[in-house]
Amino acid sequence: MHLIVTTTQSQDSVSVPMAEFLSESRFPYVPRRGLSLAKLAAQNGADAVIVWEEQGPVLRAGEEKLFFHPSMAKSRIAAHRKQGRVDNMVKACQLQPGDSFLDCTLGMGADAIVASYFSGTGAITGLESQPALAAVIGWGMKLYRGKMPWLNQAVQRVQVIAVHHRDYLQMQPDRSQDIIYFDPMFSQPLLQSQPISALRRYANHDALDPCSIDEACRVARKRVVLKSEAGLCEFERLGFRRVEGSKHNPIAYGVIIAT
Ligand SMILES: C[S@@+](CC[C@H](N)C(=O)[O-])C[C@H]1O[C@@H](n2cnc3c(N)ncnc32)[C@H](O)[C@@H]1O
């Protein structure tokens, strides 16, 4: 995918964070010069454009927009804070305060933020193989300043790395992460919403490979957890013998306890 970065129509100079973003991501910068995004993309042979807005980067292709927003994570954490509701992912991971958590499929970052909130002090790392997603979500997280200090802290503790999870796992020492988590793309979306359809356009849809799970089992100190559609053979194919979830939930969690 060929991507370019530009500013909004009203702000056509490169700000300090935008300059840092450009030097880190290495995506080419194209001055806006009052042009529409469609024209700018066509002139530069780009499939998508990252527009640097006041709150951070926004990935645009046609009418679709993708940017970081912690709303899903916020409602899950708030359900725990207000009603004491136990989060299904946290339960499947048996996440304890201080645990390190390696999210091998960052996406929009909701699961990583929830893990960050419940871990509190452990290192939280999010891996994303698609450079555009890693850059937009990673920088959106870095720049996020909301009204809730507990949410700001949880968001800012997530360290995002643009890498295929197999390559990353192969470089890690044995037993160096407490929890390792996978949430690959579902074949059919369970929810229809604008952010999810934008994510589907840019995401890596490859099936998980057994080698990544073997590596995760070597690197995990406590457990490896896979989220998938209940009833699919993914758990069996990848060696997850223990599956948690309720009869009425279309989502289930496979668990491998580290030995
Ligand atoms: C279903 S989404 C994850 C959603 C995420 N759990 C959340 O809470 O927003 C899956 C993400 O994993 C990424 N992905 C798929 N295969 C990957 C791989 N091999 N390495 C790193 N990221 C990968 C996809 O590009 C996509 O962004």
The ligand as an ORCA input file, in Angstrom:
! r2SCAN-3c Opt
* xyz 0 1
  C      -9.141     -8.136     15.330
  S      -7.869     -6.964     15.225
  C      -7.399     -6.787     16.913
  C      -8.321     -5.926     17.694
  C      -7.751     -5.569     19.036
  N      -7.681     -6.707     19.909
  C      -8.515     -4.435     19.670
  O      -8.900     -4.571     20.837
  O      -8.693     -3.402     19.009
  C      -6.477     -7.844     14.616
  C      -5.271     -6.969     14.343
  O      -4.107     -7.789     14.330
  C      -3.284     -7.401     13.260
  N      -2.473     -8.572     12.879
  C      -2.874     -9.654     12.162
  N      -1.850    -10.498     11.988
  C      -0.767     -9.956     12.622
  C       0.589    -10.372     12.786
  N       1.035    -11.495     12.237
  N       1.407     -9.595     13.540
  C       0.962     -8.435     14.082
  N      -0.317     -7.971     13.911
  C      -1.160     -8.723     13.203
  C      -4.273     -6.978     12.188
  O      -3.649     -6.144     11.212
  C      -5.333     -6.262     13.012
  O      -5.019     -4.909     13.185
*
